[in-house]
């Protein structure tokens, strides 16, 4: 089986809250299919409103509704990105990024990482095929902002290690493997101290800086100075990006941890198979007199327990004021910030997927996308009054479960160049939505 990331383009008008009118005709004219594969996209009110209230046993109210004219959007298939090699890809992940030193899309596969231009979708930088050989399946990937030591991306692997990739300064078209975490120097520094060894199972001990199972999620802080990784070993680890050292390891959940997300203020959210979402916040820095003392960097703030099944995906939106969590209960729960001990309050659920929600992503401009084991991607937009969401598109085309989704607005300069140097008009918005699945060599061919 091969990973086929599915790229789609959305156009619409409106503010960040989702008000405005869609532009389906202009979207169709601007988009050009660059592969023989095609996807089926449903944007009619009837299809978008195909919401099953029995999709989840949660008692939360449903926030999803039929598509209104003010929230209309249209999606057309743009490209299918085939693997760089003909070898099967047992697992992979995709993430979108804009701005900084890493514009465009990051596509990670078991043996290589590639950066794609957001407008043309062409690969601008690729790694050597043998760089990640032997690392096992790629479980997750995250963009590392330029401030974090010049890193391009971080991938989490089946072998329990993280790998840092950087764009070569001598050859911008190549990506090199900069480090594997934990690094050899970090391991050697901690190995002689007995207290650094912890029991991971009976008669088996490891350094606390090592993950004992697959790395299932990775995220970076807004300034790129911290990395956060979660694993099926039930832990959350905090890494310093500049020094590439592990700062802290937390026993985060009672079961495998599947997802991690970071808010702009540094708050960290983890989702687990134990059906809980936990909130972690940094402690104040120690005073200079106590600088030599070991103090935890992050501590538990709250536990959010409204899912009725395993939590698989997390995404932070609206500048950290909203959290979206998807799980095996076939819905996306919407959490909003509140000034209380619970930190976040569940305000409702986005229902419509008929199987487990495996991935969730947010894009500036009020767009939320979710990928599911039902082989579809759903796009949601928040109503102008903030009281509900509309499912503006149901994107078909994958032959198996959608494991990863990403969304990003197309930069204004790129939109102008696509329109022949003429601005498309005030308020016009355009997104790239990328989804990854295990489709084999053919994907959505009609």
N, C-alpha and C positions, 0 to 999 in steps of 0.2 A: 504494500500500500504506500502511496505517496501523498505528501501534504500538498494541497492545492489552495493557497490563499486566494480568496475570492474578493476582488476589489470592486466596489460599487461607488457611484457618485450620486450625491443628493443635492438638490437645489431647492431653495425656498426663500421667502422674505420674512422679515420680522425682527423683533428685538430679541434679546437673550432669553426672554420669558416665553418666546414662541409665537408672538402675535405677528400677523402679516398674511400674505397670500402666496400660494405656491406658484411655481412656474414650470409646469410639466413640459410644455412645448419647447421652451428654451433649453431645458435640460437635455432633451432628446437630441436637439440640434448640436449642442456642444460636445456631447459624449460620443466617442468613437470606439467601437469594439476592436480590440487588437488581438483577439484570439478567436479560434473557431468555436470555443465553448460559449454557452450563453446561460444566463440565469433567468428564472421566472420571478418577477417581482409583483406583488399585489399591493396596490395602494388605494383600492376602492374602499368606500366607507363600510361596505358589507364585510369585506375580507379583513380590514383592519379592526373591525369591531367583533371579530370572531373570538370572543372571550368566554372561556368556560369558567363559571363561578365555582365549579367543583374541582378546579385545577389544584387547589390547596385546601388543606383542612384548617388553615389559620382563620381566626375569627376577625382579622383585620378587615376593614372595608376596602372595596376595590376602588382604586383611583383611576383605572383605565376606562376609557369611553370611546365611542365612535369618533372617527376623524371628522373634525369640523373644517369649514372652509378657511378659517383663520389660521389653522395649524397644518394646512395641506403641505405635502412634500412629495417629490417624485424621485425614484431611484432607478438608474439604468446600469446595466453591466458594462464595466470598462475594460477589465483585463483579468486573465487567469495567469498567475505567476507559477510556472512549473518549476520543479526542483532543478538545481543547477547540474545535477548528475542523474544518471539513470538508475542509481541504486535506490532501493526502497527506503523510506523514512518512517521508522516505527513511531516517532513522536516528534512534534515540533510546536512552536508557538509564534505568535505575531504580536507586535505592538506598534503603535503609531506615535510619532514625536514631531514637534515643530519647534522652530527657533533654536537659538544657541548654536552649538557646534555639531548638532545632529539633526538636521532637517529631514523630513520625510518619514519613511516607514522602515522599521527594523524587522527583518525576517530571519528567524533562527531555526536551524535544522540540526540534526544530530552531529554533523561533521563540519558545518560552516555557518557563517553569519553574513548577511547581505543588507546593505542600506539601499533603499530605493527612493528616487526623487518623487516628491509628493504629487507633482503635476504630470510628468511624463511616465512615471511608474517604472522607469528604467533603473537597473542596478548601477549605482554610482561607485560603490565600494564593496568588495567581497573578500572573504578570508580564504586561506588555503584549505583545500578539502581535508587535508590531514591534520589541521591544527587542533581540532576537537576530537580526533579519533580516540576511541576507547573510553570516552566520557559517558557513554550511554545515552538514553533518550533525553531530549531537551524538554523540560517540564514547564519552564517559564522564562521570560525575558523582560528586561526593563531598561529604559533609557537612563543614562547617567549624565546629568547636565555637565557642561564644560568646566564648571568650577570644581568638580570632583576629580582632580588629577588628570584632566584631559581624556577621561574615559568616554567611550562611545556607547557601549552597552554592556550589560551584565546578564549572564544566562545561568539558570539553575538546572542541574542535571540529575539523572538517575543515580549516579555514583555518590551523591551527597555533597558535591562540591559546587562552588560558584566559580564562574570564569569571566574575567574582565577582558573586554575587547576594545582596542583603540585603533583609530584611523592612523595609518602610517604617515609620519611627517614628510618622509622622503618620497613616498608614492601614495598620493591621496586615493588612488583607486584600489588600494589594498587595505585590509583590516588584519591586524596582527593580534595574536593571543598575548596579552600583557601579563596576566597572572592567573593562578588558580588559588581560590581561597578555601581553607586557610593556607597561607604561604608556607614554604619550607622553613623560612627564618622564624615565623611565628610559632610553628610547631616545635622547632628546636629550642626556642627560648623558654617554652612552657613545659617541655617534656620532663626535665629533671625534677620538677616539683611534684611530689605525690598528690597534693591536694588538687592539682589540675586534672587528675584522672577521675572520671566518674563512671559508674556502672550503667551500661545501656541495656544489658540483659544479663541473665545468669552466667557467671564465669566469663564475662566479656566487658572490658573497660576501654574507654576512649578518652581523649582529651576533650574538655568541655567546649573547646572552640570548633570541634568537628560535628557535622550533622551525621547522625547514625542511620539515616534513611534518605530517600529521595528529597531533593529540594523542590517543593511544590509551588512556591511563590517568592518573588523578590520585588522590592520597590526601593526607590531612592528618595531622599529628602529633597526639598525644593532647591536648596543650595548645592546639592550634590556631595555634601561632606559626609553623609551617613548612608549606609545601606542597611536594609532590613530583609532578612530571609526567614522563611518558615519551611517546615519539613513535616513529613509523615512521622518523624520521631517525636512530635508533639511540642516542639520548642520554637521559640522566636529568638533569633540572634541579631545583634546590632554590630555593625562593622564600621570602622573609620575608613572612608574611601582614600584619603591621601596617604595614610600609612599602611593600608591594607591589613589592619589588625582587627581581631574580634574584640569588642569592648565588653559585651555582656551576652549571656545566654539565659533565657527565661523559660521556665516550665509553663507554657502558655495555656495549654488545654488538656483535657482528659482523653482526647482522641486525636487522630491525625489532623494537622493543620493544613488547610487547602488553599488559603488565600491571604494576602496582606495588602494593605493600602495605606498611604500616608497623606495626611492633610497638609495644606500649606503652612500651618502653624506648628508642624512637627508631631501632631497626634497620630498615633499608629493604630490601625484596626486589623484584627486577625479573625478569620472565619474558619470553623473547624467542623469535622464530622460529628462532634458532640452536640451539634445544633446551636451553638452559641457564637456570638460575635463579641470579642473582648476589645476594650479600649485601653490603650497604653499612652502615658504622657511622660515627658522628660522631667526629671527633678532639676531644681536649680543647681547651677554649677557650684562646686565646693569653694569655700573661701581660700585665698592663697596660703594661709597657715595650714590648712588641711588638705592641700593639693596632693600630698603623697598618700593619703588614705584612699582605700578602695571603696567607692560608693557606687551604687547602681545608677545607671544612666536613665533607665525607664522603669516605671512602676505601673501596676494595674490601677485603672481609674474606675472602670465600670464593666459589667457583663450584660450584654443585650440578649435576651432569650425570648424571641417571638417566632423563630422558625420551628417547624415541626419535623424537619429532616435535616440532613447534613447541609452545611453551608459550603458552596463551591467557589463563589466569586464575590469580590468586593470592588467598589469604585466610589471615589469621593467626588462630589460635584458642588457647584455653586460656591466656590471658594472655601470649601470646608464646612459649609452650613448644611449640607445634605450628604447622606450616605446611602448607597444602593447595594443590597446584598441579594444574591441569587443562590438557590439551593435545590435540593432534590424534591422539595415540595412544589416545584413547577411554577414558582412565582418569584418576582423581584420585590423585596420589601423596601419601602422608602422610609428612611429615618431622617429626622430633622433635629438640629441642635437645640438644646434647651438648657436653661440655667438651673440644673439640679444635680443631684448625686448620680443620676442615671446617664447624664451627659447627652444621650440621644434618645428621642422618643419615636416609636414607630407610628407613622400617620396613616399608612395604608399599604396596599399591595398592587403591583402591576401584574395582572393575570392574562393569560392567553396561550402561553407555551403548554404543550401537551405532554412534555417530558421534562426531565431535570434541566434546570438552568445551569450551564457550565461556565459562562463568562459574561461579564458586564463591563461596559466602558462608557465614559462621559466625554463629551466634546464641548468646548466653548460655544455658546450660542443656544444652549438649552436642549441639546440632543443627547439622548441616552439610548444605547444599543445593548441588546442582550442576545447571546447565542445559546442554543439549547440542543439537547440530545434528540429533539424532534426534527433536526436537520434544517432548522430555519433560524434566521436572524430577524429580530423585531426592533424597529426604531420607534422611540417614544419622544414626545415633546411635552413640556410642562405648559399648562394653560396660563394665560396672562394674569388671571386672578390668583394663581398659585394653589388652587383648590383641587386640581386634578391633572391627569395626563391623558394624552391621546396617542394611540398607536397609529402612527402615520404611515407605516409600511411593514409588510411581512415579506422578507426576502428569502426566496427559495433557490435551489440550485445545487446544494450539497447532497451527496449521496449517503453521508454518515453524519454522526454528531458533530456539531460546531464546537470545537474545543477552545477557540480563542477569537476575540473580536477586538477591534480598535477603531477609533473614530477621531478625525481631526479636521478642522476647517481648512479649506484651501486658501493659501495666502493671497492677499489682494493683488500683489504684483503678478502672481502666476495666473490669476483669473483674467487680468487685463491682457496678458500676452496671449492667452487662449482665445480672447475675443478680438484679436487683431489690434491691440493697443488702445482699445476703447473700453472705458469702464462700463460694466454691465448695468450700472444704475445704483442709486442709493438704496441700502437696505437689503440688496440681493445677497443671499448666503449660499455657500456651496461647501459640502463636506465630502471627505473621502471616508468610506467605511470599508474596513478590511476584515475578512473572516477566514479562519483556518480550520481545516477539517482533514479527515483521512478518507479521501475520495478515490484513490487509485489514479490511474492514468487518464481517465475520462471524468469530466465533471460537468454535469448539467447539460450534456449534449442533447440537442433535440433531433 
